[in-house]
Amino acid sequence: MTTFIQLHLLTAYPAANLNRDDTGAPKTVVLGGATRLRVSSQSLKRAWRTSALFEQALAGHIGIRSGRIAREAATILIEKGIEEKKAIEWAAKIADYLGKAKNDKKPKDPLTNAETEQLVHISPAEFDAVKALAHQLAEEKRAPKEEDLALLRKDRMAVDIAMFGRMLANKPEFNVEAACQVAHAFGVSETIVEDDFFTAVDDLRQASEDAGAGHLGETGFGSALFYTYICIDKDLLVENLGGDEALANQTIRAFTEAALKVSQPANRTALPAVPTPPGRWQKKAPINHALWRRLSMNPLMAHVS
């Protein structure tokens, strides 16, 4: 029987713009006939995966997602004395193995053609293999052969790939099924998205010249109590990690803690919506103690009514 770990989280955010759409407005969803604030699962996973908490707990086990992986190989080749044109051609073969190499006829930066068209998610072991191959090619002063390009692997998998999966169109045999499902978070009640009209004053502009602002702008925001649903297939996670149950348990602990404690970083300087996390951790980080209920005060004390 499959072991599922399910997390049901409620997180209260004050005025914020946690996850913006293409117009800069907070993302929303219509649910139950009401418009509610929404944070996409991609945004949530990115915040958790790149958090200091997750990275410190799983150092050395977190993957690299980039279109510049083969570019790193080109840089090594050039530093080792290989002519730039050859280095880019050799690195482009690595890029074509990982995905599809760019082919810009007139690139502003020649190293662009050592990059892949798409982002590629690889484990630390796979990244080490790419860099080791670059060093080998530089020493032997030759282009990579087909047998040199067996860089991807199923073992020693990165924990974030094991959790969130990987899809490689050119190498489907190295695809990884995600062991963790994350739903879009949404507000539990209807939310009215408001607009904040703001100005910036030009300090050197004289009132006699122009009394107007130096800049005008507008941004959307809203507040909500967000519900987030997460489901982890522990058996699949252990399988993705090559049977390493200890690492799987460590990953689940770190991920759960990140999901509870890490807030969305969007627009943090203007709208620092850092929710109150559970337990004594509250004293170790900035917290926005925005109140959801009306505050009544008398000369002697304040209390929540």
LINRA-V389185 format. One record per residue. N is the residue number from 1. RES is the residue in one small letter. PHI is phi as a letter, one per 20 degrees, with the letter a starting at -180 (NA if undefined). OMEGA is omega in degrees with one decimal (NA if undefined). NEAR is the number of other ideal C-beta (glycine too) atoms within 8 Angstrom. Layout:
# LINRA-V389185
n=<N:N>
res=<RES:RES>
phi=<PHI:PHI>
omega=<OMEGA:OMEGA>
near=<NEAR:NEAR>
This chain:
# LINRA-V389185
n=<1:2:3:4:5:6:7:8:9:10:11:12:13:14:15:16:17:18:19:20:21:22:23:24:25:26:27:28:29:30:31:32:33:34:35:36:37:38:39:40:41:42:43:44:45:46:47:48:49:50:51:52:53:54:55:56:57:58:59:60:61:62:63:64:65:66:67:68:69:70:71:72:73:74:75:76:77:78:79:80:81:82:83:84:85:86:87:88:89:90:91:92:93:94:95:96:97:98:99:100:101:102:103:104:105:106:107:108:109:110:111:112:113:114:115:116:117:118:119:120:121:122:123:124:125:126:127:128:129:130:131:132:133:134:135:136:137:138:139:140:141:142:143:144:145:146:147:148:149:150:151:152:153:154:155:156:157:158:159:160:161:162:163:164:165:166:167:168:169:170:171:172:173:174:175:176:177:178:179:180:181:182:183:184:185:186:187:188:189:190:191:192:193:194:195:196:197:198:199:200:201:202:203:204:205:206:207:208:209:210:211:212:213:214:215:216:217:218:219:220:221:222:223:224:225:226:227:228:229:230:231:232:233:234:235:236:237:238:239:240:241:242:243:244:245:246:247:248:249:250:251:252:253:254:255:256:257:258:259:260:261:262:263:264:265:266:267:268:269:270:271:272:273:274:275:276:277:278:279:280:281:282:283:284:285:286:287:288:289:290:291:292:293:294:295:296:297:298:299:300:301:302:303:304:305>
res=<m:t:t:f:i:q:l:h:l:l:t:a:y:p:a:a:n:l:n:r:d:d:t:g:a:p:k:t:v:v:l:g:g:a:t:r:l:r:v:s:s:q:s:l:k:r:a:w:r:t:s:a:l:f:e:q:a:l:a:g:h:i:g:i:r:s:g:r:i:a:r:e:a:a:t:i:l:i:e:k:g:i:e:e:k:k:a:i:e:w:a:a:k:i:a:d:y:l:g:k:a:k:n:d:k:k:p:k:d:p:l:t:n:a:e:t:e:q:l:v:h:i:s:p:a:e:f:d:a:v:k:a:l:a:h:q:l:a:e:e:k:r:a:p:k:e:e:d:l:a:l:l:r:k:d:r:m:a:v:d:i:a:m:f:g:r:m:l:a:n:k:p:e:f:n:v:e:a:a:c:q:v:a:h:a:f:g:v:s:e:t:i:v:e:d:d:f:f:t:a:v:d:d:l:r:q:a:s:e:d:a:g:a:g:h:l:g:e:t:g:f:g:s:a:l:f:y:t:y:i:c:i:d:k:d:l:l:v:e:n:l:g:g:d:e:a:l:a:n:q:t:i:r:a:f:t:e:a:a:l:k:v:s:q:p:a:n:r:t:a:l:p:a:v:p:t:p:p:g:r:w:q:k:k:a:p:i:n:h:a:l:w:r:r:l:s:m:n:p:l:m:a:h:v:s>
phi=<NA:f:e:d:d:d:d:d:d:d:c:e:d:f:g:a:c:f:b:e:e:f:e:n:e:f:f:c:b:e:c:m:m:c:e:c:f:b:c:f:f:f:f:f:f:f:f:f:f:e:f:f:f:f:f:f:f:c:g:n:c:d:f:d:d:a:e:d:f:f:f:f:f:f:f:f:f:f:f:e:n:f:g:g:f:f:g:f:f:f:f:f:f:f:f:f:f:f:a:c:f:f:c:e:f:c:f:f:d:g:f:g:f:e:d:e:f:d:f:c:d:c:e:g:f:f:f:f:f:f:f:f:f:f:f:f:f:f:f:e:l:b:f:f:e:g:f:f:e:e:e:e:b:e:e:l:f:f:f:f:f:f:f:d:n:b:c:d:f:e:c:f:f:d:f:c:f:f:e:c:d:c:e:f:f:b:f:e:b:f:c:e:f:d:d:d:e:c:c:c:e:e:f:e:e:e:f:f:e:a:e:f:f:e:b:c:b:b:c:e:b:a:c:a:e:e:d:c:d:c:c:d:e:f:f:f:f:f:f:f:e:m:n:e:f:f:f:f:f:f:f:f:f:f:f:f:f:f:f:e:d:e:e:f:e:f:l:f:f:e:c:f:e:e:f:e:e:f:m:f:f:g:e:d:b:f:c:e:e:f:e:e:d:f:d:d:c:c:g:d:b:d:b:e:e>
omega=<-178.8:177.8:177.3:172.9:-177.5:177.8:175.2:-172.3:170.8:-177.6:-179.1:176.5:172.9:-178.1:-174.7:171.0:-168.3:-173.4:-171.4:174.0:-175.2:177.6:-178.6:-179.9:177.2:177.8:-178.0:173.8:175.1:-177.5:-177.7:179.9:-178.5:176.1:-177.7:175.1:-177.1:171.0:-174.9:178.7:178.8:179.4:178.8:-176.6:178.7:179.9:-179.2:-175.2:-176.9:-179.4:177.6:-179.5:-178.2:-177.1:179.5:-178.3:-173.4:-179.1:-179.7:-179.1:-176.8:-174.5:177.9:177.6:-173.8:170.5:-174.1:-176.7:179.1:175.4:176.1:177.1:178.6:179.3:178.6:-179.5:-179.7:178.6:179.7:173.5:177.2:178.7:-173.2:-177.6:178.9:-178.7:-179.9:178.5:-179.4:-180.0:178.9:176.2:175.8:178.8:179.4:175.7:-177.5:-177.9:176.0:-178.3:175.1:-179.1:179.8:-176.6:179.5:-177.7:174.5:176.7:-177.4:-178.6:177.3:-177.6:171.5:179.7:175.4:178.5:-176.8:173.0:179.0:-178.5:-178.9:180.0:175.2:179.3:178.8:178.0:176.8:179.7:177.6:-178.6:178.4:177.6:178.9:177.9:179.3:-179.6:179.3:179.8:-176.8:176.3:-178.7:176.3:179.9:173.6:-177.3:-178.7:178.2:-169.8:176.1:-171.0:-178.3:-177.0:178.7:-179.0:-179.2:-176.5:175.6:-176.1:-179.2:173.2:178.2:-179.3:-169.1:174.2:178.5:177.4:178.2:-176.0:-177.6:-177.1:-175.8:179.5:178.5:173.1:179.8:177.8:-177.7:176.9:-176.9:176.1:178.5:178.3:173.1:175.5:179.5:179.0:-177.7:179.0:180.0:179.6:173.8:177.4:-178.0:179.2:176.8:176.9:-177.1:178.0:172.4:-176.3:175.8:-174.8:-176.9:179.2:-179.9:180.0:-179.9:179.5:-176.3:-177.8:-176.9:-179.9:178.0:-179.5:175.1:179.7:-178.6:177.9:-179.4:176.5:176.7:178.2:-177.9:167.8:-172.9:172.1:179.2:178.1:179.4:176.6:-179.8:173.3:-174.1:-179.2:178.9:177.9:177.8:178.0:179.9:-179.4:175.3:178.0:-178.7:-176.6:179.1:178.5:177.4:178.7:178.2:179.1:-179.1:178.5:-178.1:-179.5:179.8:179.0:178.1:179.7:180.0:-167.6:-173.5:179.1:177.8:-175.2:-172.0:172.8:-171.9:-177.8:-179.1:-177.9:-175.5:-175.3:179.6:-174.6:178.9:178.9:-178.6:168.2:-173.5:179.1:-178.0:-174.6:-172.3:-177.2:177.0:-179.3:173.4:-176.7:177.4:-177.3:-179.4:-177.4:-176.8:-179.6:177.0:-176.4:168.3:-175.3:-173.4:-173.7:174.4:177.2:177.9:-178.2:NA>
near=<2:6:7:8:8:8:11:7:12:9:9:11:12:8:8:14:14:12:11:11:7:3:5:8:9:15:11:10:9:7:7:3:4:8:9:15:15:13:14:9:9:6:12:14:10:8:12:12:10:7:10:5:11:15:10:7:10:12:7:5:9:12:11:8:7:7:10:7:16:16:12:12:16:15:9:12:15:10:6:10:5:12:5:8:7:10:13:13:9:15:15:12:12:18:17:9:9:15:13:9:14:12:5:7:4:4:9:4:5:8:10:10:12:16:13:14:8:8:7:12:10:14:11:12:9:11:12:8:10:15:11:8:14:16:10:9:15:12:7:6:6:5:8:10:6:4:5:9:11:5:11:9:10:5:6:7:12:12:13:10:15:13:14:9:10:9:5:12:7:8:10:7:4:10:10:10:7:8:12:12:8:9:8:8:12:13:13:9:8:7:12:6:12:7:7:8:7:8:9:8:7:8:4:4:9:6:6:3:5:6:3:4:8:8:7:7:8:8:11:13:12:14:11:13:11:15:11:15:10:12:10:15:12:12:8:10:16:11:8:13:13:9:6:8:7:6:10:13:8:10:15:12:9:12:13:9:10:12:13:9:10:10:9:11:5:10:10:9:4:6:9:8:15:9:10:7:10:4:5:5:9:9:4:5:8:5:9:10:5:9:6:5:6:5:9:8:6:6:2:3:5:6:7:7:6>
